[in-house]
Amino acid sequence: MASVSEHWLNASLQSFPNADIQLYTVPTIALPDGEGEKYIMNSKDIAEALEAAYPDPPLLLDSALSKGMIELQGKIWDAIEPIILTHVHKRFLNEVNYEYWQETREVWLNPDVDTKNSKEAGRKWKTLEDVEAELHADEGALMRKAWERAGPFLDEIASLLKDNASGPFLVGKDVSFADFKWIGFLLFVQRIGDDQWNMMRAGASDFGPHGELLTAAKNWIVRDDH
């Protein structure tokens, strides 16, 4: 049975030009392209292709508000990345995928790739299990601190959502790509588990706008079990 990457390669999918990102990832879509199909990865690239093909209603990809919201989401990810890397495989994936997840994600926890086989003093390769144990020590003190670091960025997103009184979306009644991106992140944290969802809520000064956004998106997320 061909691996996913081999399947994509056979479909002539172009890999990411950025070496810091996996060459082949999901989501991936196929769009009609002449007599064949064009495969596109990366949420932003997919959104741009769909916007070009179906411009109405617009997704407001290049608005300053959208860019600001997406930038804040990146800062939240940076604050909690060790939590994500140590929880996703056990809470989302089948056990058969653990080895691949460990092989590809431990590199992110150890920027100097050579340290895994290094015998130099003070250069210890941290496994996912090492980091998970650190995060859960002292009743999850490091996890709470990570969400506390993310808190100001959560509050900035809440402020952006509240700034438009006609709400509940970023620009009022019209949903944008940035809204969908943030809705996806909120659902992602929910699915990781109540422990992380509750820490996320606790890290924010006002979680109300985030909850209102999820409520407004209920018709899009009703199929959340497959």
C-alpha contacts under 8 A as a table, 3 or more apart, distances in Angstrom:
res1	aa1	res2	aa2	distance
2	A	6	E	5.87
2	A	7	H	6.24
3	S	6	E	5.16
3	S	7	H	6.28
4	V	7	H	5.07
4	V	8	W	6.28
5	S	8	W	5.11
5	S	9	L	6.09
5	S	24	Y	6.29
6	E	9	L	4.95
6	E	10	N	6.17
7	H	10	N	5.18
7	H	11	A	6.46
8	W	11	A	4.93
8	W	12	S	6.52
8	W	13	L	5.70
8	W	24	Y	7.56
9	L	12	S	5.05
9	L	13	L	5.71
9	L	14	Q	7.99
10	N	13	L	7.64
11	A	39	Y	7.65
12	S	39	Y	7.81
13	L	38	K	7.77
13	L	39	Y	5.60
13	L	40	I	7.22
14	Q	39	Y	7.80
14	Q	40	I	7.88
15	S	23	L	4.85
15	S	24	Y	5.81
16	F	19	A	7.14
16	F	21	I	6.84
16	F	22	Q	7.21
16	F	23	L	5.25
16	F	24	Y	7.07
17	P	23	L	7.99
18	N	21	I	5.79
19	A	22	Q	7.13
19	A	23	L	7.45
22	Q	25	T	6.49
24	Y	41	M	7.63
25	T	28	T	6.99
25	T	41	M	6.59
25	T	42	N	7.40
26	V	41	M	6.53
26	V	42	N	7.14
27	P	41	M	6.03
27	P	42	N	6.36
27	P	43	S	6.73
28	T	39	Y	6.75
28	T	40	I	5.51
28	T	41	M	4.46
28	T	42	N	6.93
28	T	46	I	7.74
29	I	39	Y	5.60
29	I	40	I	5.42
29	I	41	M	6.72
29	I	46	I	7.27
30	A	37	E	5.88
30	A	38	K	5.36
30	A	39	Y	4.40
30	A	40	I	6.42
31	L	37	E	5.40
31	L	38	K	5.15
31	L	39	Y	6.48
31	L	40	I	7.99
32	P	35	E	7.45
32	P	36	G	6.17
32	P	37	E	4.59
32	P	38	K	6.21
33	D	36	G	5.19
33	D	37	E	4.71
33	D	38	K	5.51
34	G	37	E	7.27
40	I	45	D	6.93
40	I	46	I	6.04
41	M	45	D	6.61
41	M	46	I	6.37
42	N	45	D	5.39
42	N	46	I	6.10
43	S	46	I	5.07
43	S	47	A	6.04
44	K	47	A	5.04
44	K	48	E	6.19
45	D	48	E	5.09
45	D	49	A	6.25
46	I	49	A	5.15
46	I	50	L	6.19
47	A	50	L	5.11
47	A	51	E	5.93
47	A	59	L	7.93
47	A	61	L	7.94
47	A	177	F	7.36
48	E	51	E	5.00
48	E	52	A	6.18
48	E	61	L	7.54
49	A	52	A	5.18
49	A	53	A	6.29
50	L	53	A	5.02
50	L	54	Y	5.67
50	L	55	P	7.55
51	E	54	Y	5.10
51	E	55	P	4.77
51	E	56	D	7.80
51	E	58	P	6.72
51	E	59	L	6.81
52	A	55	P	5.68
54	Y	57	P	7.61
55	P	58	P	5.31
55	P	59	L	7.90
58	P	176	S	7.44
59	L	175	V	7.09
59	L	176	S	4.47
59	L	177	F	5.12
60	L	63	S	5.59
60	L	66	S	7.09
60	L	176	S	5.63
60	L	177	F	6.59
61	L	66	S	6.47
61	L	67	K	7.61
61	L	176	S	7.27
61	L	177	F	6.06
61	L	178	A	7.42
62	D	66	S	6.71
62	D	67	K	6.63
63	S	66	S	5.27
63	S	67	K	6.33
64	A	67	K	5.18
64	A	68	G	6.04
65	L	68	G	5.06
65	L	69	M	6.14
65	L	160	L	7.66
65	L	170	L	7.36
65	L	171	V	7.93
66	S	69	M	5.18
66	S	70	I	6.22
66	S	170	L	7.64
66	S	176	S	7.55
66	S	177	F	7.34
66	S	178	A	5.10
66	S	179	D	7.96
67	K	70	I	5.21
67	K	71	E	6.12
67	K	178	A	7.54
68	G	71	E	5.12
68	G	72	L	6.30
69	M	72	L	5.17
69	M	73	Q	6.32
69	M	157	I	6.17
69	M	160	L	7.68
69	M	178	A	6.48
70	I	73	Q	5.01
70	I	74	G	6.38
70	I	178	A	6.22
70	I	181	K	7.65
70	I	182	W	7.73
71	E	74	G	5.13
71	E	75	K	6.58
72	L	75	K	5.08
72	L	76	I	6.39
72	L	153	F	5.77
72	L	154	L	7.78
72	L	156	E	7.62
72	L	157	I	7.04
73	Q	76	I	5.05
73	Q	77	W	6.26
73	Q	153	F	7.47
73	Q	182	W	7.26
74	G	77	W	5.04
74	G	78	D	6.27
75	K	78	D	5.06
75	K	79	A	6.36
75	K	150	A	7.32
75	K	153	F	7.04
76	I	79	A	5.13
76	I	80	I	6.44
76	I	149	R	7.98
76	I	150	A	4.95
76	I	153	F	6.36
76	I	154	L	7.42
77	W	80	I	5.33
77	W	81	E	5.47
78	D	81	E	5.32
79	A	146	A	5.62
79	A	147	W	7.10
79	A	149	R	6.12
79	A	150	A	5.64
80	I	83	I	5.39
80	I	84	I	6.54
80	I	143	M	7.79
80	I	146	A	5.46
80	I	147	W	6.55
80	I	150	A	7.24
81	E	84	I	5.07
81	E	85	L	6.15
82	P	85	L	5.15
82	P	86	T	6.15
82	P	109	L	7.30
82	P	131	V	7.23
83	I	86	T	5.41
83	I	87	H	6.11
83	I	132	E	7.59
83	I	135	L	7.49
83	I	143	M	6.95
84	I	87	H	5.41
84	I	88	V	5.82
85	L	88	V	6.06
85	L	89	H	7.72
85	L	105	R	6.55
85	L	128	L	7.37
86	T	89	H	7.14
86	T	90	K	7.92
86	T	128	L	5.54
86	T	129	E	7.34
86	T	131	V	7.13
86	T	132	E	5.65
87	H	90	K	5.68
87	H	91	R	6.11
87	H	132	E	7.92
87	H	192	I	7.07
88	V	91	R	5.30
88	V	92	F	5.47
88	V	93	L	7.06
88	V	192	I	6.72
89	H	92	F	5.50
89	H	93	L	4.86
89	H	94	N	7.51
89	H	95	E	7.85
89	H	97	N	7.46
89	H	98	Y	6.01
89	H	101	W	6.66
90	K	93	L	6.09
90	K	94	N	7.66
90	K	95	E	7.52
90	K	98	Y	7.66
91	R	192	I	6.13
91	R	193	G	7.89
92	F	192	I	7.40
93	L	97	N	6.33
93	L	98	Y	7.30
94	N	97	N	5.68
94	N	98	Y	7.22
95	E	98	Y	5.29
96	V	99	E	7.09
97	N	100	Y	5.51
97	N	101	W	6.28
98	Y	101	W	5.10
98	Y	102	Q	6.03
99	E	102	Q	5.12
99	E	103	E	6.08
100	Y	103	E	5.09
100	Y	104	T	6.16
101	W	104	T	5.37
101	W	105	R	5.75
102	Q	105	R	5.36
102	Q	106	E	5.63
102	Q	127	T	7.87
102	Q	128	L	6.78
103	E	106	E	5.98
103	E	107	V	7.25
104	T	107	V	6.02
104	T	108	W	7.65
105	R	108	W	5.26
105	R	109	L	6.94
106	E	109	L	5.08
106	E	110	N	6.35
106	E	126	K	7.34
106	E	127	T	6.07
106	E	128	L	6.23
107	V	110	N	4.99
107	V	111	P	6.25
107	V	112	D	7.86
107	V	113	V	6.14
108	W	111	P	5.93
109	L	126	K	7.01
109	L	127	T	7.98
110	N	113	V	6.17
110	N	115	T	7.49
110	N	125	W	6.55
110	N	126	K	6.76
112	D	115	T	5.84
113	V	116	K	6.45
114	D	117	N	6.14
114	D	118	S	6.29
115	T	118	S	4.69
115	T	119	K	7.94
115	T	123	R	6.03
115	T	124	K	6.48
115	T	125	W	5.58
116	K	124	K	7.17
116	K	125	W	4.86
117	N	125	W	7.97
118	S	123	R	6.94
118	S	124	K	7.80
119	K	123	R	7.35
120	E	123	R	5.84
121	A	124	K	7.94
126	K	129	E	7.93
126	K	130	D	5.72
126	K	131	V	6.63
127	T	130	D	5.04
127	T	131	V	6.47
128	L	131	V	5.28
128	L	132	E	5.97
129	E	132	E	4.97
129	E	133	A	6.06
130	D	133	A	5.31
130	D	134	E	6.41
131	V	134	E	5.02
131	V	135	L	6.16
132	E	135	L	5.08
132	E	136	H	6.24
133	A	136	H	5.24
133	A	137	A	6.04
134	E	137	A	5.26
134	E	142	L	7.28
135	L	140	G	5.58
135	L	141	A	6.90
135	L	142	L	5.06
135	L	143	M	5.48
136	H	139	E	5.81
136	H	140	G	4.13
136	H	141	A	7.03
136	H	142	L	7.24
136	H	143	M	7.17
137	A	140	G	5.42
137	A	141	A	6.67
137	A	142	L	7.61
138	D	141	A	5.52
140	G	143	M	5.25
140	G	144	R	6.32
141	A	144	R	5.24
141	A	145	K	6.28
142	L	145	K	4.99
142	L	146	A	6.15
143	M	146	A	5.03
143	M	147	W	6.41
144	R	147	W	5.22
144	R	148	E	6.12
144	R	199	M	6.30
144	R	203	G	7.83
145	K	148	E	4.84
145	K	149	R	6.21
146	A	149	R	5.14
146	A	150	A	6.41
147	W	150	A	4.83
147	W	151	G	6.04
147	W	199	M	6.34
147	W	200	M	5.80
147	W	203	G	5.38
148	E	151	G	4.92
148	E	152	P	7.76
148	E	203	G	4.80
148	E	204	A	7.74
149	R	152	P	6.88
149	R	203	G	7.83
150	A	153	F	5.56
150	A	154	L	6.34
150	A	203	G	6.94
151	G	154	L	5.01
151	G	155	D	6.22
151	G	200	M	7.64
151	G	203	G	4.59
151	G	204	A	4.71
151	G	205	S	7.29
152	P	155	D	5.02
152	P	156	E	6.23
152	P	204	A	7.02
153	F	156	E	4.93
153	F	157	I	6.32
154	L	157	I	5.25
154	L	158	A	6.24
154	L	203	G	7.96
154	L	204	A	5.88
154	L	207	F	7.98
155	D	158	A	4.86
155	D	159	S	6.14
155	D	204	A	5.90
155	D	205	S	6.34
155	D	206	D	6.55
155	D	207	F	7.71
156	E	159	S	5.01
156	E	160	L	6.33
157	I	160	L	5.04
157	I	161	L	6.29
158	A	161	L	5.10
158	A	162	K	6.18
158	A	206	D	7.11
158	A	207	F	7.13
158	A	208	G	7.79
158	A	209	P	5.47
158	A	210	H	6.52
159	S	162	K	5.01
159	S	163	D	5.98
160	L	163	D	5.21
160	L	164	N	7.44
160	L	170	L	6.48
161	L	164	N	6.38
161	L	167	G	6.99
161	L	168	P	6.65
161	L	169	F	6.18
161	L	170	L	4.94
161	L	171	V	7.72
161	L	209	P	6.36
162	K	165	A	6.31
162	K	167	G	7.09
162	K	168	P	7.62
162	K	209	P	6.74
164	N	167	G	5.52
164	N	168	P	7.80
164	N	169	F	7.98
164	N	170	L	6.97
164	N	171	V	6.16
164	N	172	G	5.46
165	A	168	P	7.84
165	A	172	G	6.88
166	S	172	G	4.79
166	S	173	K	6.25
167	G	170	L	6.88
167	G	171	V	6.86
167	G	172	G	3.79
167	G	173	K	5.42
168	P	172	G	5.70
168	P	173	K	6.34
168	P	209	P	7.53
168	P	212	E	6.60
168	P	213	L	5.87
168	P	216	A	6.89
169	F	172	G	4.86
169	F	173	K	5.88
169	F	174	D	6.46
169	F	175	V	5.66
169	F	176	S	7.62
169	F	179	D	6.51
169	F	213	L	6.50
170	L	174	D	7.90
170	L	175	V	7.11
170	L	176	S	7.21
170	L	178	A	7.71
170	L	179	D	6.44
171	V	174	D	6.21
171	V	175	V	7.20
171	V	176	S	7.64
172	G	175	V	7.60
175	V	179	D	6.18
175	V	180	F	7.59
176	S	179	D	5.21
176	S	180	F	6.59
177	F	180	F	5.17
177	F	181	K	6.16
178	A	181	K	5.00
178	A	182	W	6.16
179	D	182	W	5.20
179	D	183	I	5.98
180	F	183	I	4.99
180	F	184	G	6.05
181	K	184	G	5.20
181	K	185	F	6.42
182	W	185	F	5.00
182	W	186	L	6.26
183	I	186	L	5.17
183	I	187	L	6.27
183	I	213	L	7.24
183	I	214	L	6.39
183	I	217	A	7.70
184	G	187	L	5.19
184	G	188	F	6.05
185	F	188	F	4.90
185	F	189	V	6.34
186	L	189	V	5.33
186	L	190	Q	6.27
187	L	190	Q	4.92
187	L	191	R	6.13
188	F	191	R	5.18
188	F	192	I	6.38
189	V	192	I	5.10
189	V	193	G	6.88
189	V	196	Q	6.51
189	V	197	W	5.82
190	Q	193	G	5.57
190	Q	194	D	6.49
190	Q	196	Q	7.31
190	Q	197	W	5.28
191	R	194	D	7.84
192	I	196	Q	6.75
192	I	197	W	7.72
193	G	196	Q	5.67
193	G	197	W	6.27
194	D	197	W	4.90
194	D	198	N	5.82
195	D	198	N	5.38
195	D	199	M	6.30
196	Q	199	M	5.02
196	Q	200	M	6.04
197	W	200	M	5.08
197	W	201	R	6.27
198	N	201	R	5.07
198	N	202	A	6.10
199	M	202	A	4.96
199	M	203	G	6.08
200	M	203	G	5.15
200	M	204	A	6.70
201	R	204	A	5.48
201	R	207	F	6.05
202	A	205	S	7.48
204	A	207	F	5.79
206	D	209	P	7.34
207	F	210	H	5.51
207	F	211	G	6.53
208	G	211	G	5.20
208	G	212	E	6.19
209	P	212	E	4.99
209	P	213	L	6.13
210	H	213	L	5.10
210	H	214	L	6.48
211	G	214	L	5.17
211	G	215	T	6.29
212	E	215	T	5.00
212	E	216	A	6.17
213	L	216	A	5.08
213	L	217	A	6.28
214	L	217	A	5.02
214	L	218	K	6.29
215	T	218	K	5.27
216	A	219	N	7.72
217	A	220	W	5.45
217	A	221	I	6.42
218	K	221	I	5.19
218	K	222	V	5.92
219	N	222	V	5.55
220	W	223	R	7.36
221	I	224	D	5.52
223	R	226	H	6.67
